[in-house]
Amino acid sequence: MTTALCPCGSDQSFEQCCGSIINGVPARTAEVLMRSRYSAYVLGHWQYLWESWHPDTRPYSVSPTSTPWLGLNIIKSTSHTVEFIAGFREDSKVMALHETSRFKQVDGHWYYLDGICDITEVGRNSACPCGSGRKVKRCCGSL
């Protein structure tokens, strides 16, 4: 059993946290599903991402990416929406994806519906989107 921390930032091991959701345990809440989807993007679980997308809005396929994700910060979570910021690298830039996602529960299973998002470059003196609490230039921007 691996003890690697979960990419979603929960401070639990991946297997105790998002790993169990990705492997078939139903998410208890929309936020738990959103965290597992972030972890799936980080770790490349493309089939899970497709399966956890609601059939009414699901794309034909989910294409693998090599995006280097930096961290996840939950801003606000309600029963059916989750607002978050996910940091990532694009070439030498630190970027932030700020999204409010909508979810729907069907027969005890949560599904991602859609989201409204904004992607911006993060300034060197801004807070790092990885969640460290440091400025970009002293954190992910210095890599």
C-alpha positions as a printed NumPy array, in Angstrom:
array([[  0.   ,   0.   ,   0.   ],
       [  1.368,   3.378,  -0.986],
       [  1.348,   6.287,   1.43 ],
       [  1.809,   9.012,  -1.186],
       [ -0.333,  12.033,  -0.403],
       [ -3.392,  12.56 ,  -2.534],
       [ -2.97 ,  15.229,  -5.249],
       [ -6.269,  16.85 ,  -4.177],
       [ -4.58 ,  18.361,  -1.116],
       [ -6.555,  16.476,   1.541],
       [ -3.427,  15.437,   3.514],
       [ -4.588,  11.811,   3.256],
       [ -2.948,   9.072,   1.232],
       [ -4.169,   8.746,  -2.345],
       [ -5.553,   5.273,  -1.608],
       [ -7.553,   6.501,   1.411],
       [ -8.838,   9.532,  -0.44 ],
       [ -9.387,   9.884,  -4.183],
       [ -7.964,   6.475,  -5.09 ],
       [-10.961,   4.72 ,  -3.606],
       [-13.367,   6.986,  -5.535],
       [-11.483,   6.493,  -8.805],
       [-11.597,   2.74 ,  -8.162],
       [-15.387,   2.655,  -7.788],
       [-16.465,   3.803,  -4.311],
       [-19.256,   6.388,  -4.867],
       [-18.341,   9.946,  -3.883],
       [-20.322,  11.164,  -0.854],
       [-20.574,  14.754,  -2.079],
       [-20.027,  16.903,  -5.15 ],
       [-16.815,  18.218,  -3.589],
       [-15.447,  14.694,  -3.075],
       [-16.18 ,  13.943,  -6.749],
       [-14.52 ,  17.195,  -7.84 ],
       [-11.392,  16.376,  -5.798],
       [-11.244,  12.892,  -7.321],
       [-11.551,  14.359, -10.806],
       [ -8.66 ,  16.745, -10.1  ],
       [ -6.56 ,  13.791,  -8.899],
       [ -7.553,  11.874, -12.031],
       [ -6.297,  14.74 , -14.211],
       [ -3.011,  14.83 , -12.265],
       [ -2.486,  11.058, -12.443],
       [ -3.928,  10.367, -15.895],
       [ -7.079,   8.367, -15.08 ],
       [ -8.788,   9.388, -18.338],
       [-11.452,   6.658, -18.362],
       [-12.574,   7.674, -14.858],
       [-12.871,  11.298, -15.971],
       [-15.105,  10.236, -18.841],
       [-17.226,   7.933, -16.646],
       [-17.699,  10.58 , -13.927],
       [-18.997,  13.094, -16.493],
       [-22.804,  13.251, -16.71 ],
       [-24.046,  11.545, -19.915],
       [-26.033,  14.659, -20.932],
       [-22.873,  16.801, -21.149],
       [-20.128,  14.189, -21.544],
       [-17.776,  14.602, -24.512],
       [-17.243,  11.741, -26.919],
       [-13.867,  11.091, -25.276],
       [-11.465,  12.63 , -22.774],
       [ -8.087,  13.229, -24.347],
       [ -4.952,  12.635, -22.318],
       [ -2.852,  15.692, -21.569],
       [  0.58 ,  16.204, -20.097],
       [ -0.413,  19.279, -18.103],
       [  1.779,  19.643, -15.011],
       [ -0.728,  20.428, -12.243],
       [  0.531,  22.368,  -9.201],
       [ -2.265,  22.184,  -6.649],
       [ -5.94 ,  22.571,  -5.849],
       [ -7.662,  25.139,  -3.652],
       [-11.364,  24.825,  -2.888],
       [-12.902,  28.292,  -2.633],
       [-16.525,  27.383,  -1.922],
       [-18.584,  24.217,  -1.983],
       [-22.368,  23.841,  -1.922],
       [-24.542,  20.762,  -2.346],
       [-24.285,  20.881,  -6.171],
       [-21.453,  23.31 ,  -7.021],
       [-17.755,  23.605,  -6.248],
       [-15.698,  26.727,  -6.868],
       [-11.971,  26.062,  -7.024],
       [ -8.627,  27.238,  -8.326],
       [ -6.217,  24.721,  -9.817],
       [ -2.674,  25.795, -10.611],
       [ -0.744,  24.435, -13.564],
       [  2.292,  25.168, -15.712],
       [  2.136,  26.196, -19.325],
       [  5.659,  26.393, -20.702],
       [  7.466,  28.679, -18.224],
       [  4.258,  30.371, -16.994],
       [  2.301,  29.595, -13.837],
       [ -1.393,  29.565, -14.675],
       [ -4.597,  29.402, -12.646],
       [ -7.823,  27.727, -13.722],
       [-10.638,  29.3  , -11.671],
       [-13.823,  27.312, -12.129],
       [-17.265,  26.934, -10.657],
       [-18.343,  23.387, -11.486],
       [-21.878,  21.995, -11.394],
       [-22.669,  18.434, -10.352],
       [-25.736,  16.218, -10.389],
       [-26.516,  13.164,  -8.298],
       [-28.214,  10.259, -10.073],
       [-29.075,   6.99 ,  -8.294],
       [-26.584,   7.689,  -5.5  ],
       [-23.712,   8.64 ,  -7.821],
       [-22.392,  12.158,  -8.388],
       [-21.528,  13.322, -11.916],
       [-19.797,  16.403, -13.275],
       [-22.2  ,  18.453, -15.432],
       [-20.235,  21.497, -16.564],
       [-18.408,  24.528, -15.328],
       [-17.743,  28.176, -15.891],
       [-14.019,  28.789, -15.9  ],
       [-11.428,  31.456, -16.379],
       [ -7.766,  30.737, -17.067],
       [ -5.201,  33.408, -16.294],
       [ -1.469,  33.756, -15.94 ],
       [ -0.492,  34.267, -12.307],
       [  1.781,  37.244, -11.599],
       [  5.121,  36.723,  -9.846],
       [  3.957,  38.619,  -6.738],
       [  0.578,  36.876,  -6.535],
       [ -0.218,  33.989,  -4.212],
       [  0.895,  30.706,  -5.746],
       [ -2.074,  28.62 ,  -6.948],
       [ -0.473,  25.459,  -5.526],
       [ -1.792,  26.416,  -2.078],
       [  1.567,  26.905,  -0.352],
       [  0.689,  30.415,   0.827],
       [  3.878,  31.798,  -0.756],
       [  4.247,  34.161,  -3.692],
       [  4.664,  32.601,  -7.127],
       [  8.213,  33.892,  -7.479],
       [  9.231,  32.084,  -4.255],
       [  7.302,  28.908,  -5.061],
       [  6.26 ,  27.286,  -8.35 ],
       [  7.512,  30.251, -10.364],
       [ 11.074,  29.567,  -9.253],
       [ 11.163,  26.013, -10.661]])
